[in-house]
Amino acid sequence: MNIKQTHKELTEIRDIILNANHVGIITHKNPDGDALGSSMAMYLSLKKQNIKVDVFTPNKYPDFLSWIKDGDEIIVADKNKASALKKLEACDVLLLQDFNALNRIDMLAEPVKTHNATKILIDHHPHPENHFDYSISETGMSSTAELIYHLFRVWEWDHLIDRDIAEAFYCGILTDTGCFNYNSSDPKIFEVVADLLKKGVRKDHVYALIYNNYSFDRIKLLGLALNERMHYFPEHKTAYIALSKADMKAFNYKSGDTEGFVNYPLSIKGTIFTALFLEKASEVKISFRSIGDFPANEFAAKYFNGGGHKNAAGGNSQQSLQESIEKFVSVLPEFLNKLKI
């Protein structure tokens, strides 16, 4: 484990949490397995210590994560904004988990920025903003779930980790490493997983709940994506998938249905970089994945207002779907030449 804060600083943060009247845990828009897993692991542990706590998400989380213990207690802000903001205002400590910039929490950004609560960032993405009273930011961690697991060890909360909390941690680690395909070269990750297994994690069961729990429409959308919407550039060792609003509507798209689509082209022999373009109402959302030394986060930051990890990043475009794709294709040679790939 390598957390920059001293033991004294981490103990101070722990005591702030333990002495709170009402803790609010907030994670990012379109929450994924790490966002939900790390948030619910923290939530369940605080409940065990009789601390009043709520979890807030800007919008609904995917159905394939609905199995996480007490997930039905999550306050979804865009479902009832007035009620969510009222509960948020009552919090005196805010734990901001699995994001590094306030724009990642959408409609909750301004209320959090102006809130007089103590704000504690717990995250593993690079370049965090400085809107927080405390910042535990560790880019060397595979996931925010892994980071919080290590915090529990420092805070001597190990005894709180039952099977429900362990499976929430495991969900975060499993999904944010792509089932240990990236962000998972540190042997300590597997030491963490080994301990979680000792706590009762049903690894095959959790995998099935996440990855074998999709709708029939989602599988058909994947078929369209691979058969008709994937484009491959062998000379650039790159492939991309682009889905329009019409494509997603035709298959009754729900949040999370395209989770993992960006990884499929990496199975093409020789491919080192992939992108997934999703046409949204007011922007094009883009996910990037890479293998080896290709810095997907640098590409995302330079061309698509994004960032993330070396092999897993994201961005967006205010141009049309077609214009965004054309830009992607046009800048690839320049970027690859600089990398000498």
TAWO-V313718 format. One record per residue. N is the residue number from 1. RES is the residue in three letters. PSI is psi in whole degrees, -180 to 180 (none if undefined). OMEGA is omega in whole degrees, 0 to 359 (NA if undefined). BURIAL is I if it has 9 or more other C-alpha atoms within 8 Angstrom, else O. Layout:
BEGIN
n->N res->RES psi->PSI omega->OMEGA burial->BURIAL
n->N res->RES psi->PSI omega->OMEGA burial->BURIAL
END
This chain:
BEGIN
n->1 res->MET psi->140 omega->179 burial->O
n->2 res->ASN psi->88 omega->177 burial->O
n->3 res->ILE psi->131 omega->188 burial->O
n->4 res->LYS psi->-36 omega->183 burial->O
n->5 res->GLN psi->149 omega->175 burial->O
n->6 res->THR psi->164 omega->177 burial->O
n->7 res->HIS psi->-37 omega->179 burial->O
n->8 res->LYS psi->-45 omega->180 burial->O
n->9 res->GLU psi->-42 omega->180 burial->O
n->10 res->LEU psi->-36 omega->177 burial->I
n->11 res->THR psi->-38 omega->177 burial->I
n->12 res->GLU psi->-43 omega->179 burial->O
n->13 res->ILE psi->-43 omega->178 burial->I
n->14 res->ARG psi->-44 omega->183 burial->I
n->15 res->ASP psi->-34 omega->175 burial->O
n->16 res->ILE psi->-43 omega->179 burial->I
n->17 res->ILE psi->-45 omega->183 burial->I
n->18 res->LEU psi->-27 omega->181 burial->O
n->19 res->ASN psi->6 omega->180 burial->O
n->20 res->ALA psi->149 omega->172 burial->I
n->21 res->ASN psi->-35 omega->183 burial->I
n->22 res->HIS psi->115 omega->180 burial->I
n->23 res->VAL psi->134 omega->172 burial->I
n->24 res->GLY psi->126 omega->176 burial->I
n->25 res->ILE psi->125 omega->183 burial->I
n->26 res->ILE psi->133 omega->175 burial->I
n->27 res->THR psi->178 omega->195 burial->I
n->28 res->HIS psi->165 omega->176 burial->I
n->29 res->LYS psi->150 omega->184 burial->I
n->30 res->ASN psi->58 omega->186 burial->I
n->31 res->PRO psi->136 omega->180 burial->I
n->32 res->ASP psi->-168 omega->184 burial->I
n->33 res->GLY psi->-36 omega->179 burial->I
n->34 res->ASP psi->-41 omega->178 burial->I
n->35 res->ALA psi->-49 omega->181 burial->I
n->36 res->LEU psi->-45 omega->183 burial->I
n->37 res->GLY psi->-47 omega->181 burial->I
n->38 res->SER psi->-38 omega->180 burial->I
n->39 res->SER psi->-44 omega->183 burial->I
n->40 res->MET psi->-29 omega->174 burial->I
n->41 res->ALA psi->-44 omega->178 burial->I
n->42 res->MET psi->-45 omega->181 burial->I
n->43 res->TYR psi->-50 omega->183 burial->I
n->44 res->LEU psi->-36 omega->180 burial->I
n->45 res->SER psi->-37 omega->179 burial->I
n->46 res->LEU psi->-38 omega->176 burial->I
n->47 res->LYS psi->-39 omega->179 burial->I
n->48 res->LYS psi->-25 omega->181 burial->O
n->49 res->GLN psi->15 omega->176 burial->O
n->50 res->ASN psi->35 omega->176 burial->O
n->51 res->ILE psi->131 omega->178 burial->I
n->52 res->LYS psi->127 omega->187 burial->I
n->53 res->VAL psi->144 omega->173 burial->I
n->54 res->ASP psi->150 omega->175 burial->I
n->55 res->VAL psi->133 omega->180 burial->I
n->56 res->PHE psi->135 omega->170 burial->I
n->57 res->THR psi->145 omega->180 burial->I
n->58 res->PRO psi->-38 omega->179 burial->I
n->59 res->ASN psi->179 omega->187 burial->I
n->60 res->LYS psi->145 omega->176 burial->I
n->61 res->TYR psi->160 omega->183 burial->I
n->62 res->PRO psi->149 omega->181 burial->I
n->63 res->ASP psi->-31 omega->184 burial->O
n->64 res->PHE psi->0 omega->174 burial->I
n->65 res->LEU psi->7 omega->186 burial->I
n->66 res->SER psi->-11 omega->180 burial->I
n->67 res->TRP psi->-18 omega->184 burial->O
n->68 res->ILE psi->134 omega->184 burial->I
n->69 res->LYS psi->128 omega->177 burial->O
n->70 res->ASP psi->18 omega->177 burial->O
n->71 res->GLY psi->-27 omega->180 burial->I
n->72 res->ASP psi->-6 omega->177 burial->O
n->73 res->GLU psi->-7 omega->182 burial->O
n->74 res->ILE psi->137 omega->178 burial->I
n->75 res->ILE psi->113 omega->181 burial->I
n->76 res->VAL psi->111 omega->191 burial->I
n->77 res->ALA psi->-42 omega->184 burial->I
n->78 res->ASP psi->-3 omega->175 burial->I
n->79 res->LYS psi->-40 omega->177 burial->O
n->80 res->ASN psi->85 omega->188 burial->O
n->81 res->LYS psi->-44 omega->183 burial->O
n->82 res->ALA psi->-45 omega->179 burial->O
n->83 res->SER psi->-41 omega->180 burial->O
n->84 res->ALA psi->-45 omega->182 burial->I
n->85 res->LEU psi->-35 omega->177 burial->I
n->86 res->LYS psi->-43 omega->179 burial->O
n->87 res->LYS psi->-37 omega->178 burial->O
n->88 res->LEU psi->-41 omega->181 burial->O
n->89 res->GLU psi->-29 omega->181 burial->O
n->90 res->ALA psi->-12 omega->183 burial->O
n->91 res->CYS psi->141 omega->176 burial->I
n->92 res->ASP psi->-8 omega->172 burial->I
n->93 res->VAL psi->131 omega->178 burial->I
n->94 res->LEU psi->124 omega->173 burial->I
n->95 res->LEU psi->115 omega->185 burial->I
n->96 res->LEU psi->106 omega->194 burial->I
n->97 res->GLN psi->135 omega->173 burial->I
n->98 res->ASP psi->32 omega->169 burial->I
n->99 res->PHE psi->158 omega->186 burial->I
n->100 res->ASN psi->-2 omega->182 burial->I
n->101 res->ALA psi->140 omega->186 burial->O
n->102 res->LEU psi->-26 omega->179 burial->I
n->103 res->ASN psi->-14 omega->178 burial->O
n->104 res->ARG psi->-13 omega->180 burial->I
n->105 res->ILE psi->15 omega->167 burial->I
n->106 res->ASP psi->-122 omega->187 burial->I
n->107 res->MET psi->-15 omega->179 burial->I
n->108 res->LEU psi->-8 omega->186 burial->I
n->109 res->ALA psi->-53 omega->183 burial->I
n->110 res->GLU psi->-45 omega->176 burial->O
n->111 res->PRO psi->-36 omega->178 burial->I
n->112 res->VAL psi->-43 omega->182 burial->O
n->113 res->LYS psi->-39 omega->184 burial->O
n->114 res->THR psi->-3 omega->182 burial->O
n->115 res->HIS psi->142 omega->180 burial->O
n->116 res->ASN psi->7 omega->177 burial->O
n->117 res->ALA psi->160 omega->171 burial->O
n->118 res->THR psi->125 omega->185 burial->I
n->119 res->LYS psi->125 omega->182 burial->I
n->120 res->ILE psi->115 omega->177 burial->I
n->121 res->LEU psi->132 omega->174 burial->I
n->122 res->ILE psi->109 omega->191 burial->I
n->123 res->ASP psi->166 omega->180 burial->I
n->124 res->HIS psi->11 omega->178 burial->I
n->125 res->HIS psi->148 omega->182 burial->I
n->126 res->PRO psi->161 omega->173 burial->I
n->127 res->HIS psi->58 omega->179 burial->O
n->128 res->PRO psi->148 omega->173 burial->O
n->129 res->GLU psi->172 omega->185 burial->O
n->130 res->ASN psi->35 omega->180 burial->O
n->131 res->HIS psi->17 omega->191 burial->O
n->132 res->PHE psi->150 omega->178 burial->I
n->133 res->ASP psi->-34 omega->176 burial->O
n->134 res->TYR psi->144 omega->181 burial->O
n->135 res->SER psi->111 omega->173 burial->O
n->136 res->ILE psi->95 omega->186 burial->I
n->137 res->SER psi->113 omega->185 burial->I
n->138 res->GLU psi->96 omega->183 burial->I
n->139 res->THR psi->-17 omega->179 burial->I
n->140 res->GLY psi->-10 omega->180 burial->O
n->141 res->MET psi->145 omega->180 burial->I
n->142 res->SER psi->-27 omega->190 burial->I
n->143 res->SER psi->162 omega->173 burial->I
n->144 res->THR psi->-32 omega->177 burial->I
n->145 res->ALA psi->-45 omega->179 burial->I
n->146 res->GLU psi->-41 omega->179 burial->I
n->147 res->LEU psi->-46 omega->182 burial->I
n->148 res->ILE psi->-34 omega->174 burial->I
n->149 res->TYR psi->-46 omega->180 burial->I
n->150 res->HIS psi->-36 omega->176 burial->I
n->151 res->LEU psi->-40 omega->178 burial->I
n->152 res->PHE psi->-38 omega->179 burial->I
n->153 res->ARG psi->-45 omega->179 burial->I
n->154 res->VAL psi->-40 omega->183 burial->I
n->155 res->TRP psi->-1 omega->181 burial->I
n->156 res->GLU psi->44 omega->176 burial->O
n->157 res->TRP psi->12 omega->182 burial->I
n->158 res->ASP psi->-40 omega->185 burial->O
n->159 res->HIS psi->-16 omega->180 burial->O
n->160 res->LEU psi->-17 omega->187 burial->O
n->161 res->ILE psi->99 omega->173 burial->I
n->162 res->ASP psi->-171 omega->183 burial->I
n->163 res->ARG psi->-39 omega->181 burial->I
n->164 res->ASP psi->-45 omega->179 burial->I
n->165 res->ILE psi->-41 omega->179 burial->I
n->166 res->ALA psi->-41 omega->180 burial->I
n->167 res->GLU psi->-30 omega->174 burial->I
n->168 res->ALA psi->-45 omega->175 burial->I
n->169 res->PHE psi->-47 omega->183 burial->I
n->170 res->TYR psi->-39 omega->177 burial->I
n->171 res->CYS psi->-46 omega->180 burial->I
n->172 res->GLY psi->-44 omega->181 burial->I
n->173 res->ILE psi->-45 omega->182 burial->I
n->174 res->LEU psi->-47 omega->185 burial->I
n->175 res->THR psi->-36 omega->183 burial->I
n->176 res->ASP psi->-8 omega->173 burial->I
n->177 res->THR psi->7 omega->183 burial->I
n->178 res->GLY psi->50 omega->184 burial->O
n->179 res->CYS psi->43 omega->176 burial->O
n->180 res->PHE psi->29 omega->176 burial->O
n->181 res->ASN psi->-20 omega->177 burial->O
n->182 res->TYR psi->167 omega->182 burial->I
n->183 res->ASN psi->32 omega->187 burial->I
n->184 res->SER psi->35 omega->181 burial->I
n->185 res->SER psi->-14 omega->180 burial->O
n->186 res->ASP psi->123 omega->180 burial->O
n->187 res->PRO psi->-25 omega->182 burial->O
n->188 res->LYS psi->-27 omega->178 burial->O
n->189 res->ILE psi->-41 omega->183 burial->I
n->190 res->PHE psi->-24 omega->172 burial->O
n->191 res->GLU psi->-40 omega->176 burial->O
n->192 res->VAL psi->-48 omega->181 burial->I
n->193 res->VAL psi->-41 omega->179 burial->I
n->194 res->ALA psi->-42 omega->179 burial->O
n->195 res->ASP psi->-39 omega->179 burial->O
n->196 res->LEU psi->-36 omega->176 burial->I
n->197 res->LEU psi->-38 omega->177 burial->I
n->198 res->LYS psi->-28 omega->179 burial->O
n->199 res->LYS psi->-5 omega->175 burial->I
n->200 res->GLY psi->7 omega->179 burial->I
n->201 res->VAL psi->129 omega->175 burial->I
n->202 res->ARG psi->86 omega->192 burial->O
n->203 res->LYS psi->-42 omega->180 burial->O
n->204 res->ASP psi->-38 omega->179 burial->O
n->205 res->HIS psi->-46 omega->180 burial->O
n->206 res->VAL psi->-43 omega->178 burial->I
n->207 res->TYR psi->-45 omega->181 burial->I
n->208 res->ALA psi->-39 omega->180 burial->I
n->209 res->LEU psi->-34 omega->182 burial->I
n->210 res->ILE psi->-46 omega->192 burial->I
n->211 res->TYR psi->-11 omega->178 burial->O
n->212 res->ASN psi->39 omega->188 burial->O
n->213 res->ASN psi->32 omega->183 burial->O
n->214 res->TYR psi->163 omega->178 burial->I
n->215 res->SER psi->161 omega->176 burial->O
n->216 res->PHE psi->-38 omega->179 burial->O
n->217 res->ASP psi->-38 omega->180 burial->I
n->218 res->ARG psi->-40 omega->179 burial->I
n->219 res->ILE psi->-39 omega->177 burial->I
n->220 res->LYS psi->-37 omega->177 burial->I
n->221 res->LEU psi->-39 omega->176 burial->I
n->222 res->LEU psi->-41 omega->178 burial->I
n->223 res->GLY psi->-45 omega->177 burial->O
n->224 res->LEU psi->-44 omega->183 burial->I
n->225 res->ALA psi->-44 omega->184 burial->I
n->226 res->LEU psi->-35 omega->186 burial->I
n->227 res->ASN psi->-36 omega->188 burial->O
n->228 res->GLU psi->-17 omega->187 burial->O
n->229 res->ARG psi->7 omega->178 burial->I
n->230 res->MET psi->136 omega->179 burial->I
n->231 res->HIS psi->139 omega->189 burial->O
n->232 res->TYR psi->133 omega->179 burial->O
n->233 res->PHE psi->87 omega->184 burial->O
n->234 res->PRO psi->-32 omega->181 burial->O
n->235 res->GLU psi->-22 omega->179 burial->O
n->236 res->HIS psi->2 omega->181 burial->O
n->237 res->LYS psi->38 omega->189 burial->I
n->238 res->THR psi->149 omega->173 burial->I
n->239 res->ALA psi->155 omega->174 burial->I
n->240 res->TYR psi->158 omega->174 burial->I
n->241 res->ILE psi->136 omega->178 burial->I
n->242 res->ALA psi->126 omega->179 burial->I
n->243 res->LEU psi->128 omega->179 burial->I
n->244 res->SER psi->170 omega->176 burial->I
n->245 res->LYS psi->-38 omega->180 burial->I
n->246 res->ALA psi->-40 omega->178 burial->O
n->247 res->ASP psi->-49 omega->184 burial->I
n->248 res->MET psi->-38 omega->178 burial->I
n->249 res->LYS psi->-38 omega->181 burial->O
n->250 res->ALA psi->-25 omega->181 burial->O
n->251 res->PHE psi->28 omega->173 burial->I
n->252 res->ASN psi->50 omega->184 burial->O
n->253 res->TYR psi->134 omega->172 burial->I
n->254 res->LYS psi->155 omega->180 burial->O
n->255 res->SER psi->129 omega->179 burial->I
n->256 res->GLY psi->-9 omega->184 burial->I
n->257 res->ASP psi->-25 omega->180 burial->I
n->258 res->THR psi->9 omega->178 burial->O
n->259 res->GLU psi->125 omega->178 burial->O
n->260 res->GLY psi->-10 omega->181 burial->O
n->261 res->PHE psi->-38 omega->184 burial->O
n->262 res->VAL psi->-21 omega->182 burial->I
n->263 res->ASN psi->-25 omega->187 burial->I
n->264 res->TYR psi->-45 omega->182 burial->O
n->265 res->PRO psi->-19 omega->178 burial->I
n->266 res->LEU psi->-15 omega->178 burial->I
n->267 res->SER psi->-7 omega->174 burial->O
n->268 res->ILE psi->128 omega->183 burial->O
n->269 res->LYS psi->128 omega->176 burial->O
n->270 res->GLY psi->-10 omega->182 burial->O
n->271 res->THR psi->133 omega->181 burial->I
n->272 res->ILE psi->-9 omega->185 burial->I
n->273 res->PHE psi->133 omega->178 burial->I
n->274 res->THR psi->159 omega->177 burial->I
n->275 res->ALA psi->149 omega->175 burial->I
n->276 res->LEU psi->120 omega->179 burial->I
n->277 res->PHE psi->126 omega->177 burial->I
n->278 res->LEU psi->120 omega->180 burial->I
n->279 res->GLU psi->116 omega->178 burial->I
n->280 res->LYS psi->-180 omega->184 burial->I
n->281 res->ALA psi->-41 omega->186 burial->O
n->282 res->SER psi->4 omega->180 burial->O
n->283 res->GLU psi->172 omega->170 burial->I
n->284 res->VAL psi->120 omega->178 burial->I
n->285 res->LYS psi->137 omega->185 burial->I
n->286 res->ILE psi->131 omega->173 burial->I
n->287 res->SER psi->143 omega->180 burial->I
n->288 res->PHE psi->142 omega->173 burial->I
n->289 res->ARG psi->149 omega->178 burial->I
n->290 res->SER psi->170 omega->174 burial->I
n->291 res->ILE psi->158 omega->178 burial->I
n->292 res->GLY psi->-136 omega->187 burial->O
n->293 res->ASP psi->3 omega->181 burial->O
n->294 res->PHE psi->119 omega->183 burial->I
n->295 res->PRO psi->88 omega->180 burial->I
n->296 res->ALA psi->-34 omega->181 burial->I
n->297 res->ASN psi->-37 omega->178 burial->I
n->298 res->GLU psi->-40 omega->177 burial->I
n->299 res->PHE psi->-46 omega->181 burial->I
n->300 res->ALA psi->-43 omega->182 burial->I
n->301 res->ALA psi->-40 omega->185 burial->I
n->302 res->LYS psi->-38 omega->189 burial->O
n->303 res->TYR psi->-20 omega->189 burial->O
n->304 res->PHE psi->38 omega->170 burial->I
n->305 res->ASN psi->34 omega->188 burial->I
n->306 res->GLY psi->-156 omega->181 burial->I
n->307 res->GLY psi->-165 omega->181 burial->I
n->308 res->GLY psi->-143 omega->181 burial->I
n->309 res->HIS psi->166 omega->183 burial->I
n->310 res->LYS psi->-44 omega->184 burial->I
n->311 res->ASN psi->2 omega->179 burial->I
n->312 res->ALA psi->112 omega->186 burial->I
n->313 res->ALA psi->177 omega->180 burial->I
n->314 res->GLY psi->164 omega->179 burial->I
n->315 res->GLY psi->-169 omega->178 burial->I
n->316 res->ASN psi->166 omega->179 burial->I
n->317 res->SER psi->138 omega->176 burial->I
n->318 res->GLN psi->-2 omega->176 burial->O
n->319 res->GLN psi->175 omega->177 burial->O
n->320 res->SER psi->168 omega->179 burial->I
n->321 res->LEU psi->-47 omega->182 burial->I
n->322 res->GLN psi->-42 omega->179 burial->O
n->323 res->GLU psi->-36 omega->179 burial->O
n->324 res->SER psi->-42 omega->178 burial->I
n->325 res->ILE psi->-45 omega->181 burial->I
n->326 res->GLU psi->-40 omega->177 burial->O
n->327 res->LYS psi->-45 omega->179 burial->O
n->328 res->PHE psi->-49 omega->182 burial->O
n->329 res->VAL psi->-37 omega->184 burial->O
n->330 res->SER psi->-32 omega->184 burial->O
n->331 res->VAL psi->-13 omega->182 burial->O
n->332 res->LEU psi->-51 omega->183 burial->I
n->333 res->PRO psi->-42 omega->181 burial->I
n->334 res->GLU psi->-46 omega->182 burial->O
n->335 res->PHE psi->-44 omega->180 burial->I
n->336 res->LEU psi->-38 omega->180 burial->I
n->337 res->ASN psi->-37 omega->179 burial->O
n->338 res->LYS psi->-31 omega->178 burial->O
n->339 res->LEU psi->-13 omega->184 burial->O
n->340 res->LYS psi->42 omega->178 burial->O
n->341 res->ILE psi->none omega->NA burial->O
END
